[in-house]
Amino acid sequence: SGSLVIAVDGTSGSGKSSTSRGVAERLGLRYLDTGAMFRAMTWWLLREGIDVRDEAAVAAAAGRPTIESGTDPLAPTITVDGTDVSVAIRADEVNAAVSPVSAVPEVRARLLELQRKAIGEGGIVVEGRDIGSVVWPQAEVKVYLSADPDARAQRRTAEQGGTDVARTQQSLLERDRIDSGRATAPLTMAEGAVHVDSTHLTLAEVIDRIVALATRAR
Ligand code: C5P
């Protein structure tokens, strides 16, 4: 059905992106990475020289950049004022600043509008922190994806070709702490969400589970 929306929320590094793209590919759906939108906003603020810890400054600037997301699961793209920032948004400086920026209500309100527009008539897998709880609570399928911090840090370090697992883990846990503790749209298991713990599952197994949930929901 064209209207199907699959919401995939969860902690940092739990495998949301690989899983969501895989599910979208299998089911012929579009894909939206809302984390990339918060990262793009953060990249832009850093480039403008705006102090990302200054909530008032961030709030005042949040309306300025034009952020656009592609929805092809095989080639996700994200642009800011026409510049492709798909690679730049994965930098360490963005990792360190994105959670404080994402806690600012004006930032969330701005991106919420773009997210709802992109979801449109549905037919999409959407990943983030607050998709099933705030952005699209009416999603036909809601998944809360988690994994043990060790597993998450190991996967993420390997993905980035790095070696410092402890440092990666610290960075993931710091983001989780801020994302779960903020007042506006904190990371939480949405009502009606199915909890999938991917610690001891392969990517293919996680994808299979979500595809099975979607098949039942259609
Ligand atoms: O998913 P990803 O790790 O790329 O998200 C980066 C950051 O963006 C998160 O740590 C969180 O601060 C923010 N985010 C959010 N709400 C979403 C998606 C991401 O606050 N729906």
Boltz pocket constraint, residues with backbone or C-beta under 6 A from the ligand:
constraints:
  - pocket:
      binder: B
      contacts: [[A, 12], [A, 13], [A, 34], [A, 35], [A, 36], [A, 38], [A, 39], [A, 98], [A, 99], [A, 100], [A, 102], [A, 103], [A, 127], [A, 128], [A, 129], [A, 130], [A, 131], [A, 175], [A, 176], [A, 179], [A, 185]]
      max_distance: 6.0
